[in-house]
């Protein structure tokens, strides 16, 4: 693993990118402290791609009644503010 200074990295960036693309890892340092690492994209940890429906098999089938049946009376009253508390701007 090669180490270069920020100044050298700035003036030789194209060369460093070529080296990294070939598989070399390059550490960039400032005042002898490592601050960055240039690595080939295949070696970089990529975030997994989010795909719609990826969990559909884990959740199972949600019945339509879950969404379309009327709410029970006590839950409907709660949504309408029957159970509000003093100071929460309830009715």
C-alpha positions, 0 to 999 in steps of 0.5 A, a space after each residue: 500500500 503506497 502513501 502519498 501526501 495531499 500535495 503529491 496526490 493533487 498533482 498526480 491524481 490521474 496517475 494515482 487513479 490509474 494505479 488504483 484501477 489496477 488494484 493498488 490501494 493508496 493512502 493520502 496523508 496530511 502532516 504524516 496523518 492518513 486522511 483518505 484512501 484511494 481504492 479500486 471501486 470493486 474493493 470499495 464497500 458499496 451500499 446494498 441497492 434498495 429494491 421495491 418489494 424486497 421484503 414481500 416474502 417476509 411479510 406474508 399476505 396482508 388481508 384487505 380487511 386490514 385496510 378496508 374494514 371500519 375501525 372499532 368504535 373505541 379506536 374511531 373515538 380516539 382518532 376523533 379526539 375523545 381521549 385527548 389530554 389537558 394541554 394537548 389542544 384536544 376538544 
